[in-house]
């Protein structure tokens, strides 16, 4: 059966754009993938304007890459998202957390929570900028319960070369100090 013009464009575009990794709608259109193909069954929308092939399984690295596509190159995955990328046990959070250098760099999208902070203590995991373990632990103090934070801290010192008594003053002074959150148990989303 002969290929249609749309299938030909999509096939040749796939050679130029790796659709097995997150990509923007603009990248797809520039590569010749029609908008109608993005709405079809071949692709899955991760965030508004960010897609991936539907057959690629969900994974923290995939979501992190997708979130970072919407921000400047200096942005990095942080908070709960950083913990997921580092393979640490954290409670389910439907949001991807990204930290940028200034408020003007924020990109407001459903499914992404954007924070503003300095770009120090950032590591790279499979090409993705991620909060370093010390910084991530301090970030998590503002969003997790004490029990969840202890679980993460325990996994952190067993998984990464971090000494429990190592001074963290540079991390805490370099990052914005976490604001304690009121805890509401299962109703956390209604807390201030």
N, C-alpha and C positions, 0 to 999 in steps of 0.2 A: 504494500500500500504506500503510495507516495506521501511524503511529508508535506504538511501545509506550510504556508509562509510563516505563521506564528510559531509553529514547532521548530522550524529551521532557525528562526531568530533566537528562540529560547535555547536551543541546543548549542548554537555558536556562542551565545552570551555566557552559558555555563562554563565554557572553556576559559573565558576571561575573568569571570567573577566566581570565586569559590563559594557556592551557595550552601556548602556544608558548614560554613562559619557564618555567624550573624552578619547581616549587611543591611544598609539603609535602602529605603524606597528609591532615593535619588541615585544610589549606586546601581540599583537594578535597572532603572530606566536608562541610565547612561550606558549600561552594558547591553541594552536592547531587549531586556525582559519587559514585556508589556504589563501594565498595571493589572489587567484582567488575570494574568497568570499568578500574580501575587495574591489575588483573592481566591484562586482555585485551590484544589486539594494538594498540589505539589509543594506548597509552601505553608508555613505556620507563622503567624504573627507573634512575636515575643513581647514587644511594646509597640505603641503607635509609631509607625514609620520604620520599624526594625523587624526583619524577617529571617527565616532560616528554612532549609528544606524540611519538610514535614517528617521525613524518616529519621532525622537526627534526634536521638533521645534527649530528654530534659537532663540537665546537669548544671551544678553551680557555676562551672567555668563558662558554659554557654551563656547563661543569664548575665554573668558578670561582664563578659565581652560585649554583649548586646547593650547593656546599660552604659558602658564606657563609650560606645560609638556616638552617643548623644552629647558627649561632653568634650572639653578641650583635652589635648594629650597629657596635660599635667594632672588630670583627675585620677582618682584611684578608688577602688572598691574598699569599703570600710564597714565597721560595725558588724552586724550579724552576717552580712554578705561575705566579709573578709573571713570570718570564722568558718563559714561553709566552704569557701575555697580552700582554706587550710585544713579541712577535714575534721573540724572540732564539733563536738556535740552541742548544738544550740536548739532552743525551741523553734517551732515552725514560725516563720515570718514571711508573709506573702510579698513583702517589699524587697527591692534591691537597694542597698545603701551605697551612695557614691559621695565622696568628699572632693570639693573643688576649692581653689585658692581664694576666690572672691565671690560675693553674692551675684555679681554680674555674669558669672560663668554657670550659674544654675540653669538646668533645663527642666522645666516642669512637665512631667509626664506621669500618667497613671502607672502605678506599679514601681515607681522609683522615688526614694526619699533622698533628697540632696542636702548635704551638710557643707559648711564652710570651715576650713581649717588649713593649717600649714602643711606643706608636703614633705615634712621630715618623717623619718622612721617608716619609709615605704620600701617594700620588697617587690620582686617580680616573681610570679608563679606562672609558668608556661606562657610567658609574654604578656601577662596581665599585671598591672600595677595594683598592689594590695597593701593595706595597712600592715606594718610589721607586727609581730606577736605582742610586744609590749604596748604599743599604741592601741592595737585592737582590744586588748584587755581593758584598758582605760576607757575606750569608747563603749564597750559593752556594759560598763558599770552604770551608764546612763539609761540603758534600755532593758536590762535583765534583772530578775529578782536576785536576791542574795544567794539563794540555793543554786539557781542556774549559773550564776557567776562563779561559784565555788566549783561546780562541775566542770566548767570551761577551764578554770585556772588549773585544776588537777590534771586535765587532759593536756593542757598546754605545757606544763613542766615535765610531763612524761613523754611528750611527742617531740618537743623542740629543745635545743640546748640552752635552756633558760634556768638559771639558778633561782630558787624561790626567794632567797635573801638578797638578790642582786638589786642595787639601788635603781629605782625607777624615777628618780627625781627629774632627770632630763626629759623623760617621756611625758610626765605629768605637767611639767612647766612648759614644754613645747607645744602640747596640745591644749585645746580649750578644756578647762576642768569640767567634768560631767556635772550636769544639774540633776540632783536627786529627783526621781519621779515618784509620784504618789502611786502606791500599788493598789490595784482593784481586783486582783485575781483574774477570773475569766473575763472581766469587763474592761481589761486594759485599754481597749480602743476608746473607751469613754473617759479615760483619765486625762488630766492636764499634763 
